[in-house]
């Protein structure tokens, strides 16, 4: 992704990313605090548990919007390639972990870690691709 | 895909950034196309041809 300030699509993406990241942190802190201090149950517990996830879904949607709005086809290709590497890498790691967890009782991998793993792998792929096409 | 972008650009004394600005893409995109690492879409190829007042075939070649 071209993050230069003269790229409106990238600017809008950075703005949406920042907002959803801020919401994620706020919702997570709120959910943890309420669960620790008030032990909610029923619909409120469901709502609080889903709030951070909704922020992450918003972040995924923000990237989709960036790909739809970006006029520079090379940057779109770079974004899509990074995402594919991220998806492939995440699937590979989780499927290997899953089998190890089942057969050799490796420590349980919390599903909450799948999205950060995807972000890290996509980010690494983007960095490597960016260097390649620099 | 081979191309003559570097030559055409040099004839006009344009930098990659100049060409990128005229095409409304990033400099990185121009570099990727110029070095043959990225093949542009047909609309972008037409845009290049119009900019250099020539045809797509005179810019790009699928030989080699």
N, CA and C atoms of all chains as a GROMACS GRO file, in nm:
protein
  594
    1UNK      N    1   0.082  -0.119   0.000
    1UNK     CA    2   0.000   0.000   0.000
    1UNK      C    3   0.087   0.125   0.000
    2UNK      N    4   0.052   0.217  -0.088
    2UNK     CA    5   0.126   0.342  -0.095
    2UNK      C    6   0.071   0.439   0.009
    3UNK      N    7   0.150   0.467   0.110
    3UNK     CA    8   0.100   0.549   0.220
    3UNK      C    9   0.134   0.697   0.202
    4UNK      N   10   0.176   0.736   0.081
    4UNK     CA   11   0.212   0.876   0.062
    4UNK      C   12   0.090   0.963   0.080
    5UNK      N   13   0.113   1.084   0.127
    5UNK     CA   14   0.001   1.172   0.163
    5UNK      C   15  -0.079   1.217   0.041
    6UNK      N   16  -0.023   1.204  -0.080
    6UNK     CA   17  -0.099   1.248  -0.198
    6UNK      C   18  -0.185   1.136  -0.255
    7UNK      N   19  -0.197   1.027  -0.183
    7UNK     CA   20  -0.282   0.917  -0.228
    7UNK      C   21  -0.409   0.916  -0.142
    8UNK      N   22  -0.522   0.965  -0.198
    8UNK     CA   23  -0.645   0.977  -0.118
    8UNK      C   24  -0.694   0.843  -0.063
    9UNK      N   25  -0.684   0.735  -0.144
    9UNK     CA   26  -0.732   0.604  -0.099
    9UNK      C   27  -0.650   0.556   0.022
   10UNK      N   28  -0.518   0.575   0.016
   10UNK     CA   29  -0.432   0.533   0.126
   10UNK      C   30  -0.458   0.617   0.251
   11UNK      N   31  -0.483   0.748   0.227
   11UNK     CA   32  -0.513   0.837   0.341
   11UNK      C   33  -0.642   0.793   0.411
   12UNK      N   34  -0.744   0.764   0.328
   12UNK     CA   35  -0.872   0.720   0.386
   12UNK      C   36  -0.853   0.589   0.461
   13UNK      N   37  -0.771   0.498   0.405
   13UNK     CA   38  -0.748   0.370   0.470
   13UNK      C   39  -0.680   0.389   0.606
   14UNK      N   40  -0.578   0.474   0.609
   14UNK     CA   41  -0.506   0.497   0.734
   14UNK      C   42  -0.600   0.554   0.841
   15UNK      N   43  -0.690   0.643   0.796
   15UNK     CA   44  -0.787   0.702   0.888
   15UNK      C   45  -0.881   0.594   0.943
   16UNK      N   46  -0.937   0.512   0.852
   16UNK     CA   47  -1.030   0.406   0.894
   16UNK      C   48  -0.959   0.303   0.982
   17UNK      N   49  -0.835   0.271   0.945
   17UNK     CA   50  -0.758   0.174   1.024
   17UNK      C   51  -0.737   0.228   1.166
   18UNK      N   52  -0.699   0.356   1.174
   18UNK     CA   53  -0.674   0.416   1.306
   18UNK      C   54  -0.801   0.416   1.390
   19UNK      N   55  -0.914   0.453   1.330
   19UNK     CA   56  -1.040   0.459   1.404
   19UNK      C   57  -1.078   0.320   1.455
   20UNK      N   58  -1.070   0.219   1.367
   20UNK     CA   59  -1.109   0.083   1.408
   20UNK      C   60  -1.012   0.027   1.513
   21UNK      N   61  -0.884   0.064   1.501
   21UNK     CA   62  -0.786   0.018   1.600
   21UNK      C   63  -0.814   0.080   1.736
   22UNK      N   64  -0.848   0.210   1.734
   22UNK     CA   65  -0.882   0.281   1.858
   22UNK      C   66  -1.007   0.218   1.921
   23UNK      N   67  -1.108   0.192   1.836
   23UNK     CA   68  -1.231   0.128   1.885
   23UNK      C   69  -1.201  -0.010   1.944
   24UNK      N   70  -1.112  -0.083   1.878
   24UNK     CA   71  -1.076  -0.217   1.926
   24UNK      C   72  -1.017  -0.209   2.067
   25UNK      N   73  -0.924  -0.116   2.085
   25UNK     CA   74  -0.859  -0.102   2.216
   25UNK      C   75  -0.963  -0.061   2.322
   26UNK      N   76  -1.047   0.038   2.286
   26UNK     CA   77  -1.150   0.084   2.380
   26UNK      C   78  -1.247  -0.028   2.418
   27UNK      N   79  -1.296  -0.101   2.316
   27UNK     CA   80  -1.391  -0.210   2.341
   27UNK      C   81  -1.328  -0.321   2.423
   28UNK      N   82  -1.201  -0.351   2.394
   28UNK     CA   83  -1.133  -0.458   2.465
   28UNK      C   84  -1.116  -0.422   2.612
   29UNK      N   85  -1.070  -0.299   2.636
   29UNK     CA   86  -1.050  -0.253   2.774
   29UNK      C   87  -1.185  -0.253   2.848
   30UNK      N   88  -1.288  -0.203   2.780
   30UNK     CA   89  -1.422  -0.198   2.840
   30UNK      C   90  -1.472  -0.339   2.874
   31UNK      N   91  -1.459  -0.431   2.776
   31UNK     CA   92  -1.507  -0.568   2.797
   31UNK      C   93  -1.434  -0.634   2.913
   32UNK      N   94  -1.301  -0.621   2.914
   32UNK     CA   95  -1.221  -0.684   3.022
   32UNK      C   96  -1.261  -0.625   3.157
   33UNK      N   97  -1.273  -0.493   3.162
   33UNK     CA   98  -1.306  -0.426   3.288
   33UNK      C   99  -1.443  -0.471   3.340
   34UNK      N  100  -1.543  -0.471   3.251
   34UNK     CA  101  -1.679  -0.511   3.293
   34UNK      C  102  -1.681  -0.658   3.336
   35UNK      N  103  -1.612  -0.743   3.262
   35UNK     CA  104  -1.613  -0.886   3.297
   35UNK      C  105  -1.542  -0.911   3.430
   36UNK      N  106  -1.434  -0.838   3.456
   36UNK     CA  107  -1.359  -0.857   3.581
   36UNK      C  108  -1.437  -0.804   3.701
   37UNK      N  109  -1.500  -0.688   3.682
   37UNK     CA  110  -1.564  -0.622   3.798
   37UNK      C  111  -1.712  -0.654   3.816
   38UNK      N  112  -1.782  -0.685   3.708
   38UNK     CA  113  -1.929  -0.702   3.722
   38UNK      C  114  -1.980  -0.839   3.678
   39UNK      N  115  -1.894  -0.922   3.622
   39UNK     CA  116  -1.933  -1.059   3.582
   39UNK      C  117  -2.067  -1.063   3.509
   40UNK      N  118  -2.080  -0.993   3.397
   40UNK     CA  119  -2.210  -0.989   3.327
   40UNK      C  120  -2.248  -1.128   3.271
   41UNK      N  121  -2.376  -1.146   3.251
   41UNK     CA  122  -2.425  -1.272   3.191
   41UNK      C  123  -2.530  -1.236   3.085
   42UNK      N  124  -2.574  -1.336   3.012
   42UNK     CA  125  -2.681  -1.318   2.914
   42UNK      C  126  -2.643  -1.228   2.798
   43UNK      N  127  -2.741  -1.156   2.743
   43UNK     CA  128  -2.718  -1.073   2.624
   43UNK      C  129  -2.607  -0.969   2.641
   44UNK      N  130  -2.595  -0.912   2.763
   44UNK     CA  131  -2.491  -0.811   2.786
   44UNK      C  132  -2.351  -0.874   2.772
   45UNK      N  133  -2.335  -0.993   2.823
   45UNK     CA  134  -2.206  -1.063   2.812
   45UNK      C  135  -2.174  -1.089   2.665
   46UNK      N  136  -2.276  -1.131   2.590
   46UNK     CA  137  -2.257  -1.156   2.446
   46UNK      C  138  -2.216  -1.028   2.375
   47UNK      N  139  -2.287  -0.921   2.406
   47UNK     CA  140  -2.261  -0.793   2.340
   47UNK      C  141  -2.118  -0.746   2.370
   48UNK      N  142  -2.080  -0.752   2.497
   48UNK     CA  143  -1.945  -0.707   2.536
   48UNK      C  144  -1.836  -0.793   2.471
   49UNK      N  145  -1.862  -0.922   2.462
   49UNK     CA  146  -1.764  -1.014   2.402
   49UNK      C  147  -1.750  -0.987   2.252
   50UNK      N  148  -1.861  -0.945   2.189
   50UNK     CA  149  -1.858  -0.924   2.043
   50UNK      C  150  -1.803  -0.788   2.003
   51UNK      N  151  -1.807  -0.689   2.094
   51UNK     CA  152  -1.764  -0.554   2.056
   51UNK      C  153  -1.622  -0.548   1.999
   52UNK      N  154  -1.520  -0.606   2.066
   52UNK     CA  155  -1.385  -0.601   2.006
   52UNK      C  156  -1.378  -0.672   1.870
   53UNK      N  157  -1.456  -0.780   1.859
   53UNK     CA  158  -1.456  -0.855   1.731
   53UNK      C  159  -1.515  -0.768   1.620
   54UNK      N  160  -1.620  -0.690   1.654
   54UNK     CA  161  -1.681  -0.602   1.553
   54UNK      C  162  -1.580  -0.499   1.502
   55UNK      N  163  -1.496  -0.449   1.594
   55UNK     CA  164  -1.394  -0.352   1.554
   55UNK      C  165  -1.295  -0.416   1.457
   56UNK      N  166  -1.261  -0.541   1.482
   56UNK     CA  167  -1.168  -0.612   1.393
   56UNK      C  168  -1.232  -0.636   1.256
   57UNK      N  169  -1.362  -0.670   1.257
   57UNK     CA  170  -1.433  -0.688   1.129
   57UNK      C  171  -1.432  -0.554   1.053
   58UNK      N  172  -1.447  -0.445   1.128
   58UNK     CA  173  -1.439  -0.311   1.066
   58UNK      C  174  -1.303  -0.287   1.002
   59UNK      N  175  -1.199  -0.337   1.067
   59UNK     CA  176  -1.063  -0.321   1.014
   59UNK      C  177  -1.046  -0.401   0.884
   60UNK      N  178  -1.102  -0.520   0.882
   60UNK     CA  179  -1.097  -0.601   0.759
   60UNK      C  180  -1.174  -0.531   0.647
   61UNK      N  181  -1.291  -0.476   0.683
   61UNK     CA  182  -1.373  -0.404   0.584
   61UNK      C  183  -1.298  -0.281   0.532
   62UNK      N  184  -1.224  -0.214   0.622
   62UNK     CA  185  -1.148  -0.095   0.581
   62UNK      C  186  -1.045  -0.131   0.475
   63UNK      N  187  -0.982  -0.248   0.490
   63UNK     CA  188  -0.883  -0.289   0.389
   63UNK      C  189  -0.952  -0.324   0.258
   64UNK      N  190  -1.068  -0.387   0.267
   64UNK     CA  191  -1.146  -0.417   0.147
   64UNK      C  192  -1.185  -0.289   0.074
   65UNK      N  193  -1.224  -0.186   0.150
   65UNK     CA  194  -1.261  -0.058   0.090
   65UNK      C  195  -1.140   0.007   0.024
   66UNK      N  196  -1.024  -0.007   0.089
   66UNK     CA  197  -0.902   0.048   0.029
   66UNK      C  198  -0.875  -0.017  -0.107
   67UNK      N  199  -0.887  -0.149  -0.112
   67UNK     CA  200  -0.861  -0.220  -0.238
   67UNK      C  201  -0.961  -0.176  -0.346
   68UNK      N  202  -1.085  -0.147  -0.305
   68UNK     CA  203  -1.187  -0.105  -0.401
   68UNK      C  204  -1.164   0.039  -0.447
   69UNK      N  205  -1.109   0.123  -0.359
   69UNK     CA  206  -1.094   0.265  -0.391
   69UNK      C  207  -0.961   0.303  -0.454
   70UNK      N  208  -0.859   0.220  -0.431
   70UNK     CA  209  -0.724   0.252  -0.481
   70UNK      C  210  -0.723   0.251  -0.634
   71UNK      N  211  -0.676   0.362  -0.691
   71UNK     CA  212  -0.674   0.374  -0.838
   71UNK      C  213  -0.546   0.314  -0.900
   72UNK      N  214  -0.442   0.304  -0.816
   72UNK     CA  215  -0.314   0.254  -0.864
   72UNK      C  216  -0.315   0.100  -0.863
   73UNK      N  217  -0.326   0.041  -0.982
   73UNK     CA  218  -0.344  -0.105  -0.990
   73UNK      C  219  -0.225  -0.183  -0.934
   74UNK      N  220  -0.106  -0.126  -0.942
   74UNK     CA  221   0.010  -0.194  -0.887
   74UNK      C  222   0.000  -0.202  -0.734
   75UNK      N  223  -0.045  -0.093  -0.673
   75UNK     CA  224  -0.062  -0.092  -0.528
   75UNK      C  225  -0.170  -0.192  -0.486
   76UNK      N  226  -0.276  -0.203  -0.567
   76UNK     CA  227  -0.382  -0.301  -0.539
   76UNK      C  228  -0.323  -0.442  -0.545
   77UNK      N  229  -0.243  -0.467  -0.650
   77UNK     CA  230  -0.181  -0.599  -0.665
   77UNK      C  231  -0.092  -0.630  -0.545
   78UNK      N  232  -0.018  -0.528  -0.500
   78UNK     CA  233   0.071  -0.544  -0.384
   78UNK      C  234  -0.010  -0.579  -0.258
   79UNK      N  235  -0.122  -0.508  -0.240
   79UNK     CA  236  -0.209  -0.531  -0.124
   79UNK      C  237  -0.269  -0.671  -0.128
   80UNK      N  238  -0.317  -0.711  -0.246
   80UNK     CA  239  -0.380  -0.843  -0.260
   80UNK      C  240  -0.277  -0.954  -0.238
   81UNK      N  241  -0.157  -0.936  -0.296
   81UNK     CA  242  -0.052  -1.037  -0.278
   81UNK      C  243  -0.014  -1.052  -0.131
   82UNK      N  244   0.000  -0.938  -0.062
   82UNK     CA  245   0.036  -0.941   0.081
   82UNK      C  246  -0.070  -1.017   0.159
   83UNK      N  247  -0.198  -0.986   0.126
   83UNK     CA  248  -0.308  -1.049   0.197
   83UNK      C  249  -0.310  -1.201   0.171
   84UNK      N  250  -0.283  -1.239   0.047
   84UNK     CA  251  -0.281  -1.382   0.014
   84UNK      C  252  -0.170  -1.455   0.089
   85UNK      N  253  -0.053  -1.391   0.096
   85UNK     CA  254   0.057  -1.451   0.174
   85UNK      C  255   0.016  -1.462   0.321
   86UNK      N  256  -0.050  -1.357   0.370
   86UNK     CA  257  -0.097  -1.357   0.509
   86UNK      C  258  -0.197  -1.469   0.534
   87UNK      N  259  -0.293  -1.484   0.442
   87UNK     CA  260  -0.395  -1.589   0.457
   87UNK      C  261  -0.329  -1.728   0.450
   88UNK      N  262  -0.244  -1.745   0.349
   88UNK     CA  263  -0.176  -1.875   0.331
   88UNK      C  264  -0.092  -1.911   0.452
   89UNK      N  265  -0.016  -1.813   0.499
   89UNK     CA  266   0.071  -1.835   0.615
   89UNK      C  267  -0.010  -1.868   0.739
   90UNK      N  268  -0.120  -1.794   0.759
   90UNK     CA  269  -0.205  -1.817   0.876
   90UNK      C  270  -0.267  -1.957   0.871
   91UNK      N  271  -0.316  -1.994   0.754
   91UNK     CA  272  -0.374  -2.129   0.739
   91UNK      C  273  -0.269  -2.236   0.767
   92UNK      N  274  -0.148  -2.215   0.714
   92UNK     CA  275  -0.041  -2.314   0.733
   92UNK      C  276  -0.008  -2.328   0.881
   93UNK      N  277   0.012  -2.214   0.948
   93UNK     CA  278   0.050  -2.219   1.090
   93UNK      C  279  -0.062  -2.283   1.173
   94UNK      N  280  -0.187  -2.241   1.148
   94UNK     CA  281  -0.296  -2.291   1.232
   94UNK      C  282  -0.326  -2.440   1.208
   95UNK      N  283  -0.312  -2.483   1.081
   95UNK     CA  284  -0.340  -2.625   1.055
   95UNK      C  285  -0.230  -2.712   1.117
   96UNK      N  286  -0.105  -2.668   1.108
   96UNK     CA  287   0.005  -2.742   1.170
   96UNK      C  288  -0.014  -2.745   1.322
   97UNK      N  289  -0.047  -2.628   1.378
   97UNK     CA  290  -0.068  -2.618   1.523
   97UNK      C  291  -0.184  -2.708   1.566
   98UNK      N  292  -0.290  -2.708   1.487
   98UNK     CA  293  -0.408  -2.789   1.518
   98UNK      C  294  -0.375  -2.936   1.528
   99UNK      N  295  -0.299  -2.986   1.432
   99UNK     CA  296  -0.262  -3.129   1.436
   99UNK      C  297  -0.170  -3.158   1.554
  100UNK      N  298  -0.074  -3.066   1.578
  100UNK     CA  299   0.018  -3.087   1.690
  100UNK      C  300  -0.058  -3.084   1.823
  101UNK      N  301  -0.157  -2.994   1.829
  101UNK     CA  302  -0.238  -2.981   1.950
  101UNK      C  303  -0.315  -3.111   1.977
  102UNK      N  304  -0.368  -3.170   1.870
  102UNK     CA  305  -0.448  -3.291   1.884
  102UNK      C  306  -0.366  -3.416   1.908
  103UNK      N  307  -0.252  -3.426   1.841
  103UNK     CA  308  -0.175  -3.551   1.850
  103UNK      C  309  -0.063  -3.550   1.953
  104UNK      N  310   0.003  -3.435   1.970
  104UNK     CA  311   0.113  -3.436   2.069
  104UNK      C  312   0.086  -3.338   2.184
  105UNK      N  313  -0.041  -3.296   2.194
  105UNK     CA  314  -0.087  -3.213   2.307
  105UNK      C  315  -0.007  -3.084   2.325
  106UNK      N  316   0.020  -3.021   2.210
  106UNK     CA  317   0.084  -2.889   2.217
  106UNK      C  318  -0.015  -2.793   2.284
  107UNK      N  319   0.038  -2.689   2.343
  107UNK     CA  320  -0.046  -2.591   2.413
  107UNK      C  321  -0.158  -2.540   2.320
  108UNK      N  322  -0.278  -2.519   2.375
  108UNK     CA  323  -0.392  -2.475   2.294
  108UNK      C  324  -0.368  -2.334   2.237
  109UNK      N  325  -0.395  -2.321   2.107
  109UNK     CA  326  -0.382  -2.190   2.042
  109UNK      C  327  -0.518  -2.122   2.046
  110UNK      N  328  -0.524  -2.011   2.117
  110UNK     CA  329  -0.650  -1.937   2.129
  110UNK      C  330  -0.685  -1.876   1.993
  111UNK      N  331  -0.811  -1.893   1.951
  111UNK     CA  332  -0.853  -1.840   1.820
  111UNK      C  333  -0.840  -1.688   1.811
  112UNK      N  334  -0.838  -1.624   1.925
  112UNK     CA  335  -0.826  -1.478   1.928
  112UNK      C  336  -0.691  -1.433   1.869
  113UNK      N  337  -0.596  -1.527   1.864
  113UNK     CA  338  -0.461  -1.494   1.814
  113UNK      C  339  -0.450  -1.507   1.661
  114UNK      N  340  -0.553  -1.562   1.598
  114UNK     CA  341  -0.546  -1.586   1.454
  114UNK      C  342  -0.536  -1.454   1.375
  115UNK      N  343  -0.616  -1.356   1.412
  115UNK     CA  344  -0.613  -1.228   1.339
  115UNK      C  345  -0.478  -1.155   1.355
  116UNK      N  346  -0.426  -1.143   1.480
  116UNK     CA  347  -0.292  -1.082   1.491
  116UNK      C  348  -0.186  -1.157   1.410
  117UNK      N  349  -0.197  -1.291   1.407
  117UNK     CA  350  -0.102  -1.371   1.328
  117UNK      C  351  -0.113  -1.334   1.180
  118UNK      N  352  -0.238  -1.324   1.132
  118UNK     CA  353  -0.261  -1.285   0.993
  118UNK      C  354  -0.201  -1.146   0.965
  119UNK      N  355  -0.221  -1.052   1.058
  119UNK     CA  356  -0.168  -0.915   1.039
  119UNK      C  357  -0.016  -0.916   1.032
  120UNK      N  358   0.047  -0.994   1.122
  120UNK     CA  359   0.194  -1.000   1.125
  120UNK      C  360   0.246  -1.058   0.994
  121UNK      N  361   0.186  -1.170   0.950
  121UNK     CA  362   0.234  -1.236   0.828
  121UNK      C  363   0.207  -1.149   0.704
  122UNK      N  364   0.090  -1.085   0.699
  122UNK     CA  365   0.060  -0.996   0.586
  122UNK      C  366   0.157  -0.878   0.584
  123UNK      N  367   0.184  -0.824   0.702
  123UNK     CA  368   0.276  -0.711   0.714
  123UNK      C  369   0.416  -0.748   0.668
  124UNK      N  370   0.460  -0.866   0.709
  124UNK     CA  371   0.593  -0.914   0.667
  124UNK      C  372   0.597  -0.930   0.515
  125UNK      N  373   0.490  -0.990   0.461
  125UNK     CA  374   0.483  -1.011   0.316
  125UNK      C  375   0.484  -0.876   0.244
  126UNK      N  376   0.409  -0.780   0.297
  126UNK     CA  377   0.405  -0.648   0.234
  126UNK      C  378   0.544  -0.585   0.234
  127UNK      N  379   0.614  -0.598   0.346
  127UNK     CA  380   0.749  -0.542   0.357
  127UNK      C  381   0.844  -0.603   0.255
  128UNK      N  382   0.838  -0.735   0.243
  128UNK     CA  383   0.927  -0.805   0.149
  128UNK      C  384   0.892  -0.768   0.004
  129UNK      N  385   0.762  -0.764  -0.027
  129UNK     CA  386   0.721  -0.728  -0.163
  129UNK      C  387   0.758  -0.584  -0.194
  130UNK      N  388   0.742  -0.498  -0.095
  130UNK     CA  389   0.776  -0.356  -0.113
  130UNK      C  390   0.925  -0.341  -0.145
  131UNK      N  391   1.008  -0.417  -0.075
  131UNK     CA  392   1.152  -0.412  -0.101
  131UNK      C  393   1.182  -0.463  -0.242
  132UNK      N  394   1.111  -0.568  -0.283
  132UNK     CA  395   1.135  -0.628  -0.413
  132UNK      C  396   1.104  -0.531  -0.527
  133UNK      N  397   0.998  -0.455  -0.512
  133UNK     CA  398   0.955  -0.365  -0.619
  133UNK      C  399   1.001  -0.220  -0.598
  134UNK      N  400   1.086  -0.199  -0.500
  134UNK     CA  401   1.125  -0.062  -0.464
  134UNK      C  402   1.183   0.013  -0.583
  135UNK      N  403   0.728  -0.911  -1.967
  135UNK     CA  404   0.707  -0.841  -2.094
  135UNK      C  405   0.808  -0.726  -2.106
  136UNK      N  406   0.873  -0.721  -2.224
  136UNK     CA  407   0.971  -0.613  -2.245
  136UNK      C  408   0.899  -0.483  -2.276
  137UNK      N  409   0.965  -0.372  -2.248
  137UNK     CA  410   0.905  -0.242  -2.284
  137UNK      C  411   1.013  -0.136  -2.307
  138UNK      N  412   0.971  -0.027  -2.371
  138UNK     CA  413   1.064   0.081  -2.403
  138UNK      C  414   1.041   0.204  -2.316
  139UNK      N  415   0.981   0.183  -2.203
  139UNK     CA  416   0.944   0.297  -2.118
  139UNK      C  417   1.064   0.383  -2.077
  140UNK      N  418   1.172   0.315  -2.041
  140UNK     CA  419   1.291   0.390  -1.996
  140UNK      C  420   1.342   0.482  -2.107
  141UNK      N  421   1.343   0.428  -2.230
  141UNK     CA  422   1.391   0.507  -2.345
  141UNK      C  423   1.296   0.624  -2.371
  142UNK      N  424   1.167   0.595  -2.376
  142UNK     CA  425   1.068   0.700  -2.403
  142UNK      C  426   1.072   0.809  -2.296
  143UNK      N  427   1.092   0.766  -2.175
  143UNK     CA  428   1.100   0.860  -2.063
  143UNK      C  429   1.226   0.946  -2.077
  144UNK      N  430   1.337   0.881  -2.112
  144UNK     CA  431   1.464   0.953  -2.126
  144UNK      C  432   1.457   1.056  -2.238
  145UNK      N  433   1.389   1.021  -2.347
  145UNK     CA  434   1.375   1.115  -2.460
  145UNK      C  435   1.308   1.245  -2.416
  146UNK      N  436   1.218   1.234  -2.321
  146UNK     CA  437   1.146   1.352  -2.271
  146UNK      C  438   1.208   1.410  -2.144
  147UNK      N  439   1.316   1.347  -2.102
  147UNK     CA  440   1.386   1.388  -1.978
  147UNK      C  441   1.293   1.388  -1.858
  148UNK      N  442   1.210   1.284  -1.852
  148UNK     CA  443   1.120   1.269  -1.737
  148UNK      C  444   1.181   1.171  -1.639
  149UNK      N  445   1.167   1.200  -1.512
  149UNK     CA  446   1.208   1.103  -1.410
  149UNK      C  447   1.091   1.004  -1.391
  150UNK      N  448   1.117   0.898  -1.316
  150UNK     CA  449   1.008   0.803  -1.287
  150UNK      C  450   0.896   0.874  -1.212
  151UNK      N  451   0.935   0.966  -1.125
  151UNK     CA  452   0.835   1.041  -1.048
  151UNK      C  453   0.750   1.129  -1.140
  152UNK      N  454   0.815   1.191  -1.242
  152UNK     CA  455   0.740   1.274  -1.338
  152UNK      C  456   0.635   1.191  -1.410
  153UNK      N  457   0.680   1.074  -1.458
  153UNK     CA  458   0.588   0.986  -1.531
  153UNK      C  459   0.475   0.938  -1.440
  154UNK      N  460   0.513   0.904  -1.317
  154UNK     CA  461   0.412   0.857  -1.220
  154UNK      C  462   0.305   0.963  -1.198
  155UNK      N  463   0.350   1.087  -1.188
  155UNK     CA  464   0.256   1.197  -1.164
  155UNK      C  465   0.161   1.212  -1.283
  156UNK      N  466   0.215   1.199  -1.404
  156UNK     CA  467   0.131   1.211  -1.525
  156UNK      C  468   0.032   1.096  -1.538
  157UNK      N  469   0.074   0.979  -1.488
  157UNK     CA  470  -0.014   0.860  -1.496
  157UNK      C  471  -0.107   0.849  -1.376
  158UNK      N  472  -0.083   0.933  -1.276
  158UNK     CA  473  -0.157   0.929  -1.149
  158UNK      C  474  -0.140   0.794  -1.078
  159UNK      N  475  -0.015   0.745  -1.079
  159UNK     CA  476   0.018   0.623  -1.004
  159UNK      C  477   0.142   0.653  -0.919
  160UNK      N  478   0.186   0.556  -0.840
  160UNK     CA  479   0.304   0.577  -0.756
  160UNK      C  480   0.432   0.558  -0.840
  161UNK      N  481   0.543   0.616  -0.791
  161UNK     CA  482   0.670   0.599  -0.861
  161UNK      C  483   0.710   0.451  -0.862
  162UNK      N  484   0.676   0.385  -0.754
  162UNK     CA  485   0.705   0.242  -0.741
  162UNK      C  486   0.636   0.163  -0.853
  163UNK      N  487   0.516   0.206  -0.890
  163UNK     CA  488   0.442   0.138  -0.997
  163UNK      C  489   0.515   0.155  -1.130
  164UNK      N  490   0.561   0.276  -1.157
  164UNK     CA  491   0.635   0.303  -1.281
  164UNK      C  492   0.761   0.216  -1.285
  165UNK      N  493   0.831   0.211  -1.173
  165UNK     CA  494   0.954   0.130  -1.167
  165UNK      C  495   0.924  -0.018  -1.192
  166UNK      N  496   0.815  -0.068  -1.132
  166UNK     CA  497   0.779  -0.210  -1.150
  166UNK      C  498   0.743  -0.240  -1.295
  167UNK      N  499   0.675  -0.147  -1.360
  167UNK     CA  500   0.638  -0.168  -1.502
  167UNK      C  501   0.764  -0.160  -1.589
  168UNK      N  502   0.844  -0.057  -1.563
  168UNK     CA  503   0.964  -0.033  -1.643
  168UNK      C  504   1.062  -0.151  -1.637
  169UNK      N  505   1.075  -0.211  -1.520
  169UNK     CA  506   1.170  -0.322  -1.504
  169UNK      C  507   1.108  -0.457  -1.543
  170UNK      N  508   0.983  -0.453  -1.590
  170UNK     CA  509   0.918  -0.576  -1.636
  170UNK      C  510   0.869  -0.667  -1.525
  171UNK      N  511   0.865  -0.614  -1.401
  171UNK     CA  512   0.820  -0.697  -1.289
  171UNK      C  513   0.668  -0.696  -1.276
  172UNK      N  514   0.606  -0.598  -1.340
  172UNK     CA  515   0.459  -0.587  -1.332
  172UNK      C  516   0.406  -0.546  -1.469
  173UNK      N  517   0.310  -0.623  -1.519
  173UNK     CA  518   0.248  -0.590  -1.648
  173UNK      C  519   0.124  -0.506  -1.624
  174UNK      N  520   0.117  -0.388  -1.687
  174UNK     CA  521   0.001  -0.302  -1.663
  174UNK      C  522  -0.125  -0.357  -1.728
  175UNK      N  523  -0.240  -0.312  -1.679
  175UNK     CA  524  -0.367  -0.350  -1.739
  175UNK      C  525  -0.379  -0.280  -1.875
  176UNK      N  526  -0.477  -0.321  -1.952
  176UNK     CA  527  -0.499  -0.259  -2.083
  176UNK      C  528  -0.530  -0.108  -2.070
  177UNK      N  529  -0.618  -0.068  -1.977
  177UNK     CA  530  -0.642   0.078  -1.963
  177UNK      C  531  -0.515   0.158  -1.933
  178UNK      N  532  -0.430   0.103  -1.846
  178UNK     CA  533  -0.306   0.176  -1.812
  178UNK      C  534  -0.210   0.175  -1.932
  179UNK      N  535  -0.208   0.066  -2.007
  179UNK     CA  536  -0.122   0.059  -2.126
  179UNK      C  537  -0.169   0.163  -2.230
  180UNK      N  538  -0.300   0.177  -2.245
  180UNK     CA  539  -0.353   0.279  -2.338
  180UNK      C  540  -0.317   0.420  -2.290
  181UNK      N  541  -0.324   0.438  -2.160
  181UNK     CA  542  -0.290   0.569  -2.102
  181UNK      C  543  -0.144   0.604  -2.131
  182UNK      N  544  -0.057   0.503  -2.118
  182UNK     CA  545   0.085   0.521  -2.148
  182UNK      C  546   0.104   0.555  -2.296
  183UNK      N  547   0.032   0.481  -2.380
  183UNK     CA  548   0.044   0.503  -2.525
  183UNK      C  549   0.000   0.645  -2.562
  184UNK      N  550  -0.110   0.690  -2.503
  184UNK     CA  551  -0.159   0.826  -2.530
  184UNK      C  552  -0.058   0.930  -2.482
  185UNK      N  553  -0.002   0.906  -2.366
  185UNK     CA  554   0.094   1.000  -2.307
  185UNK      C  555   0.218   1.014  -2.395
  186UNK      N  556   0.265   0.903  -2.450
  186UNK     CA  557   0.384   0.906  -2.534
  186UNK      C  558   0.350   0.921  -2.682
  187UNK      N  559   0.222   0.945  -2.712
  187UNK     CA  560   0.172   0.965  -2.849
  187UNK      C  561   0.221   0.855  -2.943
  188UNK      N  562   0.200   0.734  -2.900
  188UNK     CA  563   0.239   0.619  -2.982
  188UNK      C  564   0.137   0.506  -2.960
  189UNK      N  565   0.170   0.387  -3.007
  189UNK     CA  566   0.078   0.274  -2.987
  189UNK      C  567   0.132   0.181  -2.878
  190UNK      N  568   0.043   0.099  -2.826
  190UNK     CA  569   0.084   0.005  -2.720
  190UNK      C  570   0.194  -0.088  -2.771
  191UNK      N  571   0.178  -0.133  -2.898
  191UNK     CA  572   0.276  -0.227  -2.954
  191UNK      C  573   0.415  -0.166  -2.963
  192UNK      N  574   0.423  -0.033  -2.976
  192UNK     CA  575   0.554   0.031  -2.986
  192UNK      C  576   0.617   0.053  -2.848
  193UNK      N  577   0.538   0.034  -2.745
  193UNK     CA  578   0.592   0.046  -2.609
  193UNK      C  579   0.623  -0.093  -2.552
  194UNK      N  580   0.526  -0.184  -2.569
  194UNK     CA  581   0.541  -0.318  -2.510
  194UNK      C  582   0.563  -0.424  -2.617
  195UNK      N  583   0.642  -0.523  -2.580
  195UNK     CA  584   0.665  -0.635  -2.670
  195UNK      C  585   0.666  -0.764  -2.589
  196UNK      N  586   0.601  -0.868  -2.641
  196UNK     CA  587   0.596  -0.994  -2.565
  196UNK      C  588   0.710  -1.088  -2.604
  197UNK      N  589   0.805  -1.038  -2.683
  197UNK     CA  590   0.919  -1.122  -2.721
  197UNK      C  591   1.018  -1.129  -2.606
  198UNK      N  592   1.078  -1.248  -2.592
  198UNK     CA  593   1.180  -1.266  -2.488
  198UNK      C  594   1.119  -1.261  -2.352
   0.00000   0.00000   0.00000
